Amino acid sequence: MDDDFIIQDIPGKGKGVIAARAISSGDLVLLESPLFTMTLSRTNTKILTAVSALTDSQQRQFFALANSLRGKLPPALGTFNTNVLPCGYNSNTTGHAATEGGIFVIGSRFNSSCVPNINNYWDEQLRQISFRAVRDIVAGEELCIAYTDLLSVRDERRRELHEKFAFECHCTACSLSGAQLEASDGRRSRLRQLYQEIAGCGMNPALGIRKVKHALTLLKEEGLLGFLDQSYYYDAFQFCTSVSDIASAKAWARKAWEAECRNKGPDCPEAKKMENYSRDPRAHLSFGMLRKQRLGGPD
Ligand SMILES: C[S@@+](CC[C@H](N)C(=O)[O-])C[C@H]1O[C@@H](n2cnc3c(N)ncnc32)[C@H](O)[C@@H]1O
């Protein structure tokens, strides 16, 4: 793992993390314990109290991290807010925020991209954060996570990143212009709509499956397939199990299981759940709730 990346200066971004060799989709790039964690209700005083409990060398590590909020916030709070990563379930897409955040000596060096190649996941049992590749990565590529809601349009993403982290994003998606930018914004907006429409398709599972397939196509076109696909597979699984289409339900559950393994690791509770459903879709609450029909599995 330690040989997978190097930390170096990146023009316009401070430091960042670069792949030192080819990394395959699903590979664990880093597993790290926090220097310390803190609940959402943090203040400069609370952070200074937590930092003072660290060893001298850990205190130096904390203050050596970037502070992009210098002059806007007191130094400890600015450093914390620049580097904090969620320690708990967090979804930029649904707006669900983890109640705890942590500071990581290495993990806090990952920069942001709106087409991320790395997923960060807090393992509650280990109380460590993992970083896994969401697609194949070539040597020399920067390893980036997502700091923002990827289903927002470019200008909204830039506004949010500027407000929270005081930088302008120039990732491949944010650097688009003209018709290409319009197409990218259109796909992300449509994906957000589909996310909500799919949730309302419980009584019309055939329509739900069509919308899932449309969403997966848009995710692929937008370069986000490996990052945001798992919830769509789970939705498709539920549609199939509700109409007792067992073979298709198993196939969708398997796709969800693969996605959870890739992004969070095979031992995470979500992967275990999907593995169980892929063996026995009847175990799901919605099994057989609607008239039997065949909906079909993933393409
Ligand atoms: C958690 S730190 C990431 C590591 C940091 N670059 C460093 O030097 O340690 C977050 C800060 O990195 C910079 N950053 C992250 N992603 C960036 C990007 N895509 N473009 C420019 N700066 C970025 C911003 O200053 C941001 O506030």
The ligand as an SDF file (V2000), in Angstrom:
LIG
                    3D

 27 29  0  0  0  0  0  0  0  0999 V2000
   -7.6280   18.3940    2.5310 C   0  0  0  0  0  0  0  0  0  0  0  0
   -6.5600   19.5320    1.7910 S   0  0  0  0  0  0  0  0  0  0  0  0
   -5.8680   18.5840    0.5010 C   0  0  0  0  0  0  0  0  0  0  0  0
   -4.3710   18.5940    0.5280 C   0  0  0  0  0  0  0  0  0  0  0  0
   -3.7350   19.9350    0.3120 C   0  0  0  0  0  0  0  0  0  0  0  0
   -3.6700   20.2490   -1.1060 N   0  0  0  0  0  0  0  0  0  0  0  0
   -2.3670   20.0320    0.9390 C   0  0  0  0  0  0  0  0  0  0  0  0
   -1.5190   20.7520    0.4060 O   0  0  0  0  0  0  0  0  0  0  0  0
   -2.1740   19.4080    1.9770 O   0  0  0  0  0  0  0  0  0  0  0  0
   -7.7380   20.5850    1.0240 C   0  0  0  0  0  0  0  0  0  0  0  0
   -7.1610   21.7880    0.3180 C   0  0  0  0  0  0  0  0  0  0  0  0
   -6.4050   21.3840   -0.8080 O   0  0  0  0  0  0  0  0  0  0  0  0
   -6.6150   22.2690   -1.9120 C   0  0  0  0  0  0  0  0  0  0  0  0
   -7.3240   21.5560   -2.9770 N   0  0  0  0  0  0  0  0  0  0  0  0
   -7.9970   20.3840   -2.8950 C   0  0  0  0  0  0  0  0  0  0  0  0
   -8.4870   20.0140   -4.0710 N   0  0  0  0  0  0  0  0  0  0  0  0
   -8.1310   20.9790   -4.9450 C   0  0  0  0  0  0  0  0  0  0  0  0
   -8.3540   21.1780   -6.3320 C   0  0  0  0  0  0  0  0  0  0  0  0
   -9.0390   20.3140   -7.0600 N   0  0  0  0  0  0  0  0  0  0  0  0
   -7.8420   22.2890   -6.9060 N   0  0  0  0  0  0  0  0  0  0  0  0
   -7.1570   23.1990   -6.1680 C   0  0  0  0  0  0  0  0  0  0  0  0
   -6.9100   23.0670   -4.8490 N   0  0  0  0  0  0  0  0  0  0  0  0
   -7.3930   21.9630   -4.2420 C   0  0  0  0  0  0  0  0  0  0  0  0
   -7.4860   23.3990   -1.3700 C   0  0  0  0  0  0  0  0  0  0  0  0
   -6.6580   24.4140   -0.8890 O   0  0  0  0  0  0  0  0  0  0  0  0
   -8.2090   22.7240   -0.2180 C   0  0  0  0  0  0  0  0  0  0  0  0
   -8.6580   23.6370    0.7360 O   0  0  0  0  0  0  0  0  0  0  0  0
  1  2  1  0
  2  3  1  0
  2 10  1  0
  3  4  1  0
  4  5  1  0
  5  6  1  0
  5  7  1  0
  7  8  2  0
  7  9  1  0
 10 11  1  0
 11 12  1  0
 11 26  1  0
 12 13  1  0
 13 14  1  0
 13 24  1  0
 14 15  1  0
 14 23  1  0
 15 16  2  0
 16 17  1  0
 17 18  1  0
 17 23  2  0
 18 19  1  0
 18 20  2  0
 20 21  1  0
 21 22  2  0
 22 23  1  0
 24 25  1  0
 24 26  1  0
 26 27  1  0
M  CHG  2   2   1   9  -1
M  END
$$$$
